[in-house]
Amino acid sequence: MLYQFLLIINFVCLSTLITYALRQYVFVFAALAHNGLTELLNDEPTQTVTILIPARNEEKVVGRTLEFMTKLDYPVDKMEIIVLNDASTDATSKIAHEWSKKFPSIKVIDRQLGGLGKGAVLNQGIRESHNDIIFVFDADYTPAPDTIRRLIRWFDDPKVGLVQGKIHVVNKDENLLTKMIHTERCAGFLCDLLARDKLMVTNQYGGTAGGFRRTLISIVGEWAPKTFCEDTDLTCRALLAGYKVKYDVSVMCGEEAPDKLKVYYKQRYRWIRGHLVCGLQYTMKFIKSPFLSTREKVDGVLWLNLNCLPFFIMVGTLVSFVTMLLFPSNQIPQPYSLGLMVIGLGATIGTVLAGLYKVRQVRYIKYAISMMANSYIMCFVVSLKAYFDIVTNKSFNWVKTERSGIVT
């Protein structure tokens, strides 16, 4: 009886993992078949835009970001740039104010109470701005001059509420960690998001290098306190309100990847915990939504619960070990494990390879091995801690990602 029970648990775990793997194979083929939209209409923009730059202790990078903002190819009279200084204790405010003196389009808001999360910062920025379309860029981001012109065009469709642009790592050759993150980003932005856009399933707004309509916020509301994955949260609320999310692969916007493991794991813990909370909060709402098609519901539920995969990996691994110890002569058939390994690794490597192929940087595929090794740490340490902290309702304070200001 125990053996049958273990077999059922193992089957459920493997079936779940294979489902996600097959989903990735579909994404790989869809991404490789897509050439991307590169043309840009030369019509003069008519919409007014606000660019919000949340910044907390970003003295190493905020000046560089503002320099790139001043080079954006968008009418100055239709654009305002607001630096949201989140009670920084370094020279962030000073640097931002120096730029605002040189460029009237740059405004600085100094928050007295900081560290409450990016959502709280953006809430204030939205209230103190008035333009139709709002874009968000983290303080280390360096957009290409045509970024806003490329992103703004998608809002001509009234059904589009959110737009996300492509991101690349500016310090990818700094060390092994940044090379690994570069492969992650290529897989995410040049395979995953690109395929989801092509297949017209539930795409995702990433919280930076993208934007949204002011009317969207007026409909779905501001971010609630202690929303630590504000991008996923807004994506879910927008989709449930009947809006669509558009991804533009032709956008070129640089970001600085964490160059220290401690910083990286703190960032990923925040992402994983925030995403898990969104999964708990919105999964049933997705299933019941009158605005989402069956295809969107299925993919949306898979996307929302992506960070539950480590749970199935841990349970499946534990069941396998228990079975080996208790039933050495009657183990769960090895083809299951072998099949999972082949299908799972193939899906991961295929996703990374597709992304790297898109930017002609296949040579970085060797760093996918370290990326996959790191995934086990994420599964058995970071994700496990996030699960435990959610179940025990452990308090969590928002922690910013530290920057070095290095570009390679």
C-alpha positions in Angstrom: 0.0 0.0 0.0 2.8 2.4 0.9 4.5 1.6 -2.4 1.4 2.5 -4.4 1.1 5.7 -2.5 4.7 6.7 -3.2 4.2 5.8 -6.9 1.2 8.1 -7.1 3.1 11.0 -5.5 6.0 10.4 -7.8 3.7 10.3 -10.8 2.1 13.6 -9.8 5.4 15.3 -9.3 6.9 14.0 -12.6 3.7 14.9 -14.5 3.8 18.4 -13.2 7.5 18.9 -14.1 7.0 17.4 -17.6 4.0 19.7 -18.2 6.2 22.7 -17.5 9.0 21.3 -19.6 6.7 20.7 -22.6 5.5 24.3 -22.2 9.1 25.5 -22.5 9.6 23.4 -25.7 6.6 25.1 -27.2 8.1 28.5 -26.3 11.4 27.6 -27.8 10.0 26.7 -31.2 7.7 29.8 -31.1 10.6 32.1 -30.3 12.9 30.7 -32.9 10.1 31.1 -35.5 9.7 34.8 -34.7 11.9 37.4 -36.4 10.9 40.2 -34.1 9.4 43.6 -34.9 12.1 46.1 -35.7 10.5 48.8 -37.8 9.6 52.0 -36.2 7.0 54.4 -37.6 8.2 58.0 -37.9 4.9 59.6 -36.9 5.3 62.4 -34.4 4.2 61.1 -30.9 1.1 62.8 -29.5 0.7 61.1 -26.1 2.2 62.7 -23.0 4.4 60.4 -20.9 5.8 60.3 -17.4 8.9 58.4 -16.5 9.2 57.3 -12.9 12.6 56.3 -11.5 12.4 54.8 -8.0 15.8 55.3 -6.3 17.0 54.3 -2.9 20.7 54.7 -2.2 21.6 54.6 -5.9 24.4 57.1 -6.1 26.6 54.7 -8.1 24.1 54.5 -11.0 21.4 57.2 -10.9 23.6 59.8 -12.7 24.3 57.4 -15.6 20.6 56.6 -15.9 19.6 60.2 -16.0 22.2 60.9 -18.7 20.5 58.2 -20.8 17.1 59.7 -20.0 18.2 63.1 -21.4 19.1 61.4 -24.7 15.6 59.8 -25.3 14.2 60.6 -28.7 10.8 61.9 -27.5 9.4 65.5 -27.6 10.5 67.2 -24.4 7.2 69.1 -24.1 5.4 65.8 -23.9 7.6 64.1 -21.3 8.4 64.5 -17.7 11.0 62.5 -15.8 10.5 62.0 -12.0 13.2 60.7 -9.7 11.5 59.2 -6.6 14.3 59.4 -4.0 13.2 56.9 -1.4 14.8 58.5 1.7 18.3 57.7 0.5 21.1 58.2 2.9 23.8 58.6 0.3 24.3 61.2 -2.5 21.3 60.0 -4.6 19.2 63.1 -3.9 22.1 65.5 -4.6 23.0 63.9 -7.9 19.4 63.8 -9.0 18.9 67.5 -8.1 22.0 68.5 -10.0 20.5 66.9 -13.1 17.2 68.6 -12.6 18.9 72.0 -12.5 20.3 71.3 -16.0 17.2 69.8 -17.5 13.7 71.2 -16.7 12.0 67.9 -17.7 13.6 66.2 -14.7 11.8 66.5 -11.4 13.0 65.1 -8.0 10.6 64.0 -5.2 12.4 63.4 -1.9 10.4 60.9 0.2 11.0 61.2 4.0 9.9 57.7 4.9 11.6 55.0 2.8 12.1 51.3 2.6 8.4 50.5 2.3 8.7 48.8 -1.1 8.7 49.8 -4.7 4.9 49.8 -4.9 4.6 52.4 -2.2 7.2 54.6 -4.1 5.3 54.2 -7.4 2.0 55.1 -5.7 3.3 58.5 -4.8 4.9 59.0 -8.2 1.6 58.3 -9.9 -0.3 60.7 -7.6 2.2 63.5 -8.3 2.2 63.0 -12.1 -0.5 63.8 -14.6 0.4 62.4 -18.0 -1.5 59.7 -19.9 1.1 57.0 -20.1 3.5 56.1 -17.2 6.8 54.3 -17.7 9.0 52.9 -15.0 12.8 52.5 -15.1 14.9 51.2 -12.2 17.7 53.5 -11.2 20.4 51.4 -13.0 18.6 51.2 -16.3 20.0 52.6 -19.5 17.4 52.8 -22.3 18.3 53.3 -26.0 17.2 56.7 -27.4 14.2 55.2 -29.3 12.9 53.2 -26.3 9.8 55.4 -25.4 8.9 55.8 -29.1 8.9 52.0 -29.5 6.9 51.3 -26.3 4.4 54.1 -26.8 3.1 52.8 -30.1 1.4 49.8 -28.5 -1.0 52.0 -26.5 -2.7 52.9 -29.7 -4.6 49.7 -29.1 -7.1 50.5 -26.3 -7.0 46.9 -25.1 -3.4 47.2 -24.2 -2.9 48.2 -20.6 0.8 47.2 -20.0 3.8 47.2 -22.2 7.2 45.6 -21.5 10.5 46.1 -23.3 13.5 43.9 -23.8 16.3 44.0 -21.2 20.0 43.1 -21.6 22.8 42.9 -19.0 25.4 45.7 -19.3 27.9 44.1 -16.9 27.6 40.5 -18.3 31.3 39.9 -18.4 32.1 41.2 -14.9 32.3 37.7 -13.3 30.8 34.2 -13.4 27.6 35.3 -11.7 26.8 38.1 -14.1 27.5 35.8 -17.1 25.1 33.3 -15.6 22.4 36.0 -15.1 23.0 37.1 -18.7 22.0 33.6 -19.9 18.9 33.8 -17.7 17.9 37.2 -19.1 18.4 36.0 -22.7 16.3 33.0 -22.0 13.6 35.1 -20.3 13.4 38.0 -22.7 14.4 36.4 -26.0 12.6 33.1 -25.6 10.0 33.1 -22.8 8.4 36.5 -23.2 8.8 36.6 -26.9 7.0 33.3 -27.3 4.2 34.2 -24.9 3.6 37.4 -26.9 3.6 35.4 -30.2 1.3 32.7 -28.8 -1.0 35.4 -27.3 -1.1 33.9 -23.9 -0.8 35.7 -20.6 2.3 37.8 -21.0 4.0 39.6 -18.2 5.0 43.1 -17.2 8.4 43.1 -15.6 8.1 46.3 -13.5 10.9 48.2 -15.3 11.7 49.2 -18.9 7.9 49.2 -19.5 4.8 51.1 -18.7 1.1 51.3 -18.2 -1.9 53.6 -18.8 -2.9 56.0 -16.0 -6.5 54.8 -16.5 -5.4 51.3 -15.7 -4.4 52.4 -12.2 -7.6 54.3 -11.8 -9.5 51.1 -12.6 -7.5 48.4 -10.7 -6.2 50.7 -7.9 -2.8 51.4 -6.5 -0.5 48.8 -4.9 -1.4 47.6 -1.5 1.1 47.9 1.4 3.8 45.3 1.5 3.3 44.3 -2.2 6.9 43.1 -2.9 6.3 41.7 -6.4 4.5 44.8 -7.8 5.1 43.8 -11.4 3.4 40.4 -11.2 0.6 41.9 -9.0 -0.2 44.7 -11.6 0.0 42.2 -14.4 -2.6 40.0 -12.7 -4.9 42.8 -11.9 -4.7 44.2 -15.4 -5.5 40.8 -17.0 -8.4 40.3 -14.7 -9.7 43.7 -15.6 -9.7 42.8 -19.3 -6.5 44.5 -20.4 -3.7 42.9 -22.4 0.0 42.9 -21.9 2.3 43.6 -24.9 6.0 42.7 -25.2 8.3 44.6 -27.6 11.4 42.6 -28.4 12.9 45.4 -30.4 13.5 47.6 -27.4 17.0 47.9 -26.1 17.4 48.7 -22.5 20.4 47.9 -20.3 20.4 46.8 -16.7 23.1 46.0 -14.1 23.0 42.5 -12.8 23.9 41.7 -9.2 27.6 40.8 -9.1 27.6 39.2 -5.6 25.8 36.0 -4.6 24.4 37.5 -1.4 22.8 40.4 -3.3 21.5 38.0 -5.9 19.9 35.6 -3.5 18.2 38.5 -1.6 16.8 39.7 -4.8 15.5 36.3 -5.9 14.0 35.6 -2.5 11.9 38.8 -2.8 10.9 37.8 -6.3 10.0 34.2 -5.4 8.1 35.1 -2.2 6.2 37.9 -4.0 5.3 35.6 -6.9 4.2 32.9 -4.6 1.9 35.3 -2.8 0.4 36.4 -6.2 -0.1 32.7 -7.1 -2.1 32.2 -3.9 -4.1 35.4 -4.4 -4.9 35.2 -8.1 -5.0 31.6 -9.4 -8.7 31.0 -8.7 -9.5 34.5 -10.1 -7.7 33.6 -13.3 -9.7 30.3 -13.6 -13.0 32.2 -13.1 -12.2 35.2 -15.2 -14.6 36.1 -17.9 -12.0 38.0 -19.8 -9.4 35.3 -20.3 -9.6 32.5 -22.9 -9.1 28.9 -22.0 -5.6 29.1 -23.5 -4.8 32.2 -21.4 -6.2 30.6 -18.3 -4.1 27.4 -18.6 -0.9 29.3 -19.3 -1.7 31.9 -16.7 -2.2 29.3 -14.0 1.1 27.7 -15.0 2.9 31.0 -15.0 1.4 32.1 -11.6 2.5 28.9 -10.0 5.9 28.5 -11.6 7.7 29.0 -8.3 5.9 25.9 -6.9 8.1 23.8 -9.2 10.8 23.5 -6.5 8.2 22.0 -4.2 7.5 19.2 -6.7 11.2 18.7 -7.3 11.9 18.4 -3.5 8.9 16.1 -3.0 9.8 13.9 -6.0 13.4 13.7 -4.9 12.4 12.8 -1.3 10.0 10.1 -2.6 12.7 8.6 -4.8 15.1 8.3 -1.9 12.4 6.8 0.4 11.5 4.3 -2.2 15.1 3.3 -2.7 15.5 2.7 1.0 12.2 0.9 1.7 11.8 -1.0 -1.5 15.3 -1.7 -2.9 14.0 -4.5 -5.1 10.8 -2.8 -6.3 11.9 0.8 -7.0 9.9 3.3 -9.0 10.8 2.5 -12.6 14.0 4.2 -13.6 12.6 5.4 -17.0 10.6 8.0 -15.1 13.6 9.5 -13.6 15.6 9.2 -16.8 12.8 10.8 -18.8 12.5 13.6 -16.4 16.2 14.3 -16.6 16.3 14.3 -20.4 13.1 16.3 -20.9 13.8 18.8 -18.0 17.4 19.5 -19.0 16.5 19.7 -22.6 13.8 22.3 -22.0 16.2 24.4 -19.9 19.1 24.2 -22.3 16.8 24.8 -25.2 15.3 27.9 -23.7 18.7 29.4 -23.0 20.1 28.4 -26.4 17.2 30.0 -28.2 17.6 33.2 -26.3 21.4 33.3 -26.9 20.9 32.4 -30.6 18.7 35.5 -31.0 21.5 37.8 -29.9 24.2 35.7 -31.6 25.9 34.9 -28.3 25.7 31.1 -28.3 29.2 31.0 -26.7 27.6 31.9 -23.4 25.8 28.5 -23.4 28.6 27.1 -21.2 27.4 29.3 -18.4 24.0 27.6 -18.5 25.6 24.7 -16.5 26.4 27.0 -13.6 22.9 28.5 -14.0 21.3 25.1 -13.6 23.5 24.2 -10.7 22.4 27.4 -9.1 18.8 26.4 -9.7 19.2 23.6 -7.2 20.3 26.1 -4.5 17.3 28.2 -5.4 15.1 25.1 -5.1 16.3 23.7 -1.9 17.3 26.8 0.0 15.8 30.1 -1.3 12.4 28.7 -2.4 12.1 26.5 0.7 12.7 29.5 2.9 10.1 31.4 1.0 7.5 28.6 1.4 8.3 28.4 5.2 8.1 32.1 5.7 4.7 32.4 3.9 3.2 29.5 5.9 4.5 30.9 9.2 3.5 34.5 8.1 7.0 35.7 8.9 7.3 39.5 8.4 9.4 40.7 5.5 10.9 44.1 4.9 11.7 45.2 1.3 15.4 45.1 0.6 16.8 47.0 -2.4 19.3 45.4 -4.8 22.7 46.8 -4.4 24.5 48.2 -7.4 28.2 48.5 -8.2 28.0 50.9 -11.2 30.2 48.6 -13.3 29.7 48.2 -17.1 31.7 45.6 -19.1 
